[in-house]
Amino acid sequence: MNVSTKELTLTVGEAAERVGLTTYTLRWYEQEGLVAPVGRDAVGRRRYTAGDVNWLLLLTRLRRTGMPVRDMRHYAELARQGDRTLGARRALFEAHRARVLSRMAELEEDLSVLNYKIDAYRRAEEEN
């Protein structure tokens, strides 16, 4: 698939920088089926469109929130199938949101313990 010369595109390095990944990771995402095959310029170099970058930004957020790669791959497969998979995609995101909220609650508890210990050490330092 060749990329239109009228659309602003990015090299693999530029796209990687834009989304905060390495070029190796971008290529790996493509190999893993997380990203549809990226367009190429006239000499065969990858060229990322705004749509590609937006997709990659979504994937990085999903990964940062702890979504397993297998779920990300499943989501990508569903998205490529079109609107008939809207319900499945929503269900996948709802299940992931529940895991994220649970993890956030755990982190809040952990943060409370850290804050307690910091305050205890601060009081102990002031007493000495």
C-alpha positions in Angstrom: 0.0 0.0 0.0 1.6 3.3 -1.1 0.8 6.4 0.9 -0.6 9.5 -0.8 1.9 12.2 -1.3 -0.7 14.8 -0.3 -1.1 13.5 3.2 1.4 14.5 5.8 3.2 11.3 6.9 5.9 10.4 9.4 8.9 8.2 9.2 9.1 5.3 11.6 11.5 7.3 13.8 9.2 10.4 13.8 6.1 8.2 14.6 8.0 6.4 17.4 9.0 9.7 18.9 5.4 11.1 18.6 3.9 8.2 20.5 6.8 7.5 23.0 7.9 4.1 21.7 11.0 2.8 20.1 11.2 2.1 16.4 11.8 -1.5 17.4 8.5 -1.6 19.3 6.6 0.0 16.4 7.8 -2.7 14.1 7.0 -5.3 16.7 3.5 -4.0 17.1 3.1 -4.3 13.3 4.5 -7.9 13.3 2.2 -8.8 16.2 -0.9 -7.7 14.3 -1.6 -4.8 16.6 -1.2 -2.3 13.7 -2.5 -2.9 10.2 0.3 -2.9 7.7 1.6 0.7 7.4 1.8 2.5 4.1 5.1 2.8 2.3 6.6 5.6 0.2 7.9 5.1 -3.3 11.1 3.5 -2.1 9.4 1.2 0.4 10.0 3.0 3.7 7.2 3.0 6.3 5.2 6.2 6.4 2.8 6.7 9.3 -0.4 8.7 8.8 -2.3 10.7 11.4 -4.7 7.8 11.7 -1.8 5.4 12.3 -0.4 7.7 15.0 -3.8 8.0 16.7 -4.2 4.2 16.7 -0.7 3.9 18.2 -1.5 6.4 20.9 -4.6 4.3 21.8 -2.5 1.2 21.9 0.1 2.9 24.2 -2.6 4.0 26.6 -4.1 0.5 26.6 -0.7 -1.0 27.3 0.1 1.7 30.0 -3.1 0.7 31.8 -2.0 -2.9 31.8 -4.0 -4.4 29.0 -2.4 -7.7 28.0 -1.0 -7.8 24.4 -3.4 -10.7 23.6 -6.3 -8.4 24.5 -4.9 -5.6 22.4 -4.4 -8.0 19.5 -8.0 -9.2 19.9 -9.2 -5.6 20.0 -7.3 -4.8 16.8 -8.8 -7.8 15.1 -12.3 -6.7 16.2 -11.7 -3.2 15.0 -10.6 -4.4 11.6 -13.9 -6.3 11.2 -15.9 -3.1 11.4 -19.1 -2.0 13.1 -20.5 -5.5 13.6 -18.0 -5.9 16.4 -18.9 -2.7 18.3 -20.6 -4.6 21.2 -17.6 -7.0 21.5 -15.2 -4.0 21.6 -17.3 -2.2 24.2 -17.3 -5.4 26.3 -13.6 -5.7 26.0 -13.1 -2.1 27.2 -15.6 -2.5 30.0 -13.8 -5.6 31.3 -10.5 -3.7 31.1 -11.9 -0.7 32.8 -13.0 -2.9 35.7 -9.4 -4.2 36.0 -8.0 -0.6 35.9 -10.4 0.6 38.6 -9.5 -2.3 40.8 -5.8 -1.6 40.3 -6.4 2.1 41.1 -8.1 1.2 44.3 -5.1 -1.0 45.2 -2.7 1.8 44.4 -4.8 4.2 46.6 -4.4 1.8 49.5 -0.7 1.5 48.9 -0.3 5.3 48.6 -2.1 5.6 52.0 0.5 3.3 53.6 3.4 5.3 52.0 1.9 8.6 53.2 1.5 7.2 56.7 5.1 6.0 56.8 6.4 9.3 55.4 4.5 11.2 58.0 5.8 8.9 60.8 9.4 9.4 59.7 8.9 13.2 59.4 7.5 13.3 63.0 10.4 11.1 64.2 12.9 13.3 62.6 11.4 16.4 64.2 11.5 14.8 67.6 15.2 14.1 67.3 
